[in-house]
């Protein structure tokens, strides 16, 4: 058990690191090309078919860029496709979903006070929601509503709000936010894989065959790219939110998630407007700040108790361990001054990361974290401020490694 826990923690770290690296590559290229597209300018004398151009300076050199709405008269010898950043980001994100949330479904995915289901059922619900969200979005875009960008975005926002509420009725708050980010990322990556790139390939094939490409393919691809642009900032927040319990572990977490989408759109509107040289809408930052203050207030609203907390079968095994009485004494004396509903440590007003360790059930439910953070490593408490002894760390290690034997 202990070897598996250590391996799985490192695997989780590796997959998360890969996800961050690929996401930086994808988001970076997305931001750059949106800014480039909005900054293009027309001038007399552009080559036939060229929509606009822009001069840029970076790294000690100058770049002269021209954009063709359909395609140039002849296919260039070297053509770079920007697609692997998107694919790698989604694949690494899905791998992280499997490693962290599916493998640890009892701990991270399922909240039995919300919906008492087996890990298998919870995972199937998760997978189905990702697929159905994409199908719903794609059909909306292909419907007559897709011809009206504003109306389409409003309907999609209502859909995202409904999904935010729905996920909180199915999973833990942490998993609800993660899944809301996952469906958003799935929509974005599927836009690239199933719409944008295929449309560009149709244009390239027509050009090679000597046919005049249909401009509708470029228009459709640009619309999906615009959607991706406005969804980027909310998805970043949602994917990082698992580190901030005040966002995901409060009564109005779904409202907080819904507001985050508005803030993301406002910030992207500012940058898009500036890049298009259409002014500086500073009001978007003021509006975003006000909305963020509202989020802070919402996070302070006490959660509504829904009944007695159930203890998982895994937690019962740790409680039944002969080491548990001594472990409980150690955790209560060394950890619970911070990890309790009302921390006694100066400067703390809520338990770090929302982890409560002042009762049997919560101590047992967090056995793996206690083992990794305070048993196998010295990460907790920070700076060993409560002076956990080597013998106590050995006790925590023996408790976790010996449970169930």
CORCORJO-V992123 format. One record per backbone hydrogen bond with DSSP energy under -0.5 kcal/mol. CO is the residue of the C=O (numbers start at 1). NH is the residue of the N-H. Records with the same first field share a line. If there is no record, write none. Layout:
CO = NH, NH
//
This chain:
1 = 5
2 = 6
3 = 7
4 = 8
5 = 9
6 = 10
7 = 11
8 = 12
9 = 13
10 = 14
11 = 15
12 = 16
13 = 17
14 = 18
15 = 19
16 = 20
17 = 21
18 = 22
19 = 23
20 = 24
21 = 25
22 = 26
23 = 27
24 = 28
25 = 29
26 = 30
27 = 31
28 = 32
29 = 33
30 = 34
31 = 35
32 = 36
33 = 37
34 = 38
35 = 39
36 = 40
37 = 40
41 = 53
43 = 46
47 = 50
49 = 69
52 = 67
53 = 41
54 = 65
56 = 63
58 = 61
61 = 58
63 = 56, 65
65 = 54
67 = 51, 52, 69
80 = 82
81 = 83
83 = 87
84 = 88
85 = 89
86 = 90
87 = 91
88 = 92
89 = 93
90 = 94
91 = 95
92 = 96
93 = 97
94 = 98
95 = 99
96 = 100, 101
97 = 101, 102
98 = 103
100 = 104
102 = 105
104 = 107, 108, 109
105 = 109, 110
109 = 172
110 = 112
111 = 114, 115
115 = 117
118 = 122
119 = 123
120 = 124
121 = 125
122 = 126
123 = 127
124 = 128
125 = 129
126 = 130
127 = 131
128 = 132
129 = 133
130 = 134
131 = 135
132 = 136
133 = 137
134 = 138
135 = 139
136 = 140
137 = 141
138 = 142
139 = 143
140 = 143
143 = 146
144 = 147
145 = 148
147 = 149
148 = 152
149 = 153
150 = 154
151 = 155
152 = 156
153 = 157
154 = 158
155 = 159
156 = 160
157 = 161
158 = 162
159 = 163
160 = 164
161 = 165
162 = 166
163 = 167
164 = 168
165 = 169
166 = 169
167 = 170, 171
172 = 176
173 = 177
174 = 178
175 = 179
176 = 180
177 = 181
178 = 182
179 = 183
180 = 184
181 = 185
182 = 186
183 = 187
184 = 188
185 = 189
186 = 190
187 = 191
188 = 192
189 = 193
190 = 194, 195
191 = 195, 196
192 = 197
195 = 199
196 = 200
197 = 201
198 = 202
199 = 203
200 = 204
201 = 205
202 = 206
203 = 207
204 = 208
205 = 209
206 = 211
207 = 210
211 = 213
214 = 217
215 = 219
216 = 220
217 = 221
218 = 222
219 = 223
220 = 224
221 = 225
222 = 226
223 = 227
224 = 228
225 = 229
226 = 230
227 = 231
228 = 232
231 = 235
232 = 236
233 = 237
234 = 238
235 = 239
236 = 240
237 = 241
240 = 243
241 = 244
244 = 247, 248
245 = 249
250 = 253
252 = 256
253 = 257
254 = 258
255 = 259
256 = 260
257 = 261
258 = 262
259 = 263
260 = 264
261 = 265
262 = 266
263 = 267
264 = 268
265 = 269
266 = 270
267 = 271
268 = 272
269 = 273
270 = 274
271 = 275
272 = 276
273 = 278
274 = 277
280 = 282
281 = 284
282 = 285, 286
283 = 287
284 = 288
285 = 289
286 = 290
287 = 291
288 = 292
289 = 293
290 = 294
291 = 295
292 = 296
293 = 297
294 = 298
295 = 299
296 = 300
297 = 300
298 = 301
301 = 251
303 = 305
312 = 316
313 = 317
314 = 318
315 = 319
316 = 320
317 = 321
318 = 321
321 = 324
323 = 327
324 = 328
325 = 329
326 = 330
327 = 331
328 = 332
329 = 333
330 = 334
331 = 335, 336
335 = 338, 339
337 = 344, 345
338 = 340
339 = 357
340 = 343
345 = 348
351 = 354
352 = 355
354 = 356
359 = 363
360 = 364
361 = 365
362 = 366
364 = 367
366 = 370
367 = 371
368 = 372
369 = 373
370 = 374, 375
371 = 375, 376
373 = 379, 380
381 = 384
382 = 385
384 = 387
389 = 393
390 = 394
391 = 395
392 = 396
393 = 397
394 = 398
395 = 399
396 = 400
397 = 401
398 = 402
399 = 403
400 = 403
402 = 405
//
